[in-house]
Amino acid sequence: MLCVSITGDQSAAGDGIKDGTREIEKDISMDEPKIIYTKTFSCADDHPIVWYTVDENNKGVCEYCYTKFLYKPKDFHTKMLEEKELLDISMKESIRQKEERTTSEKMQEELEPIDSK
């Protein structure tokens, strides 16, 4: 359990501050790390966006919210599946756009057909 005390001259107007001291508790020992696939990463979980780079053990921790990050490189098979998925999406979009052609586009295609070889 992580316990941080913040002291100051702030008033206790219902924001959890009593006698100038606020305690923030967060159990960081039980948090599972977020898997990331780049060595440089950002965190913006209810705080300003901050950028970090993983350490030599491929781990990183956000200094604001204590979220843990773990870098895992993608294997070749996973990368190829992602590329195939992107190509499939692109091909479907291309077919959709071809089917939605206007009358003038269809006339142009009849006059000057494009070989799809």
N, C-alpha and C positions, 0 to 999 in steps of 0.2 A: 504494500500500500504506500503510495507516494503522498506525502502531506507537505504542502507549501504554505507558508505564512507570509502574508503581505501586510506590512504596517504602513500607516500614513495618517494624515490629519483629516481623513474623510469621515463624514457623519454616518450614523447607522440608520439610514432612511429606508430600511427594508431591503437592502441589497446584500445581506449576509455579512455585513461588517459590524462588529461589536467592539467597542473600546479601541477603535483604530486598527483592529487586527481582523483579517479575513483568512479563513482556512479553506483551501481548495484540496479536495481529495479525489484521486483517481487511481484505480487499481490497474497498473500497467503490467503487472506480472502475468495476468490472465489473458491479455490481448494477443490475438493471433496476428502475425505481421501481414501486411498487404503485399501481395506478390506484384512486383513491377518488372518490366522487361527492358528498361533503359537504366543506365547508371546514373543519369541526372534525372531528378524527379521533383515534383512540386507538391505542396500540401496547402490546402486552404479550408480546413475544417473548422468553421466558426472563428476564423482569425485571418489576418492579412495573408495573402499568398506569399509563400517562401519557397525558395529553391535550394535543393541539397544535392550532394553527390555521395553515393554509397562509399563506405570505407573499404579497406583491404579484405574484409570478411564478407563483402557484398551485403552489408546491412546498413540501415540508416534509421534515425529517430527524429521526428519533428520536435523542435525545441519549444514550440508553443503548446501542442496538444499531446505530445508524447506518443503519437501514433508510430508504430514500428513498420518498417518497410524492408522487404527482402528481394534482392535482385536475383532473377533466374533467367539465364539466357535461353532463348527459344532454340529448339532443335531444328534441323533442316526440314524434317517432315511437317512440323507445325507451320513453319514459314511457307512451305509450298502449298499447304491446304488453304492458308489465308490468301495467298496470291491467286489460287484457283477460284476461291470464292469471289474475290474482287473482279476477276475476269468474267466470271459468270454473270455477275451483276451488271457489268459494263455491256456485255453482249445482250442481255435482256433489255436493257435501256435502249440500245441501238435498234433492236428489232421493234420495240414499242414506238420509237420515234419514226421509224420507216413506215409503220402502219398508220401513223397519225398525220401523214403528209397532206398538205392542202392540194386543191385542184391544180393550182399553177405548178406546184412541185411535181405532181404526177405527170403533168403535160411535159415538163422539162425532162423528166426521166425517160419518157417515151421518145422524145426528140434526140436526146443524147444519153443513151443508156450507159451506165457505169458497169464495167465487167467486175464481177466479184470473184475473180480467179485468185 
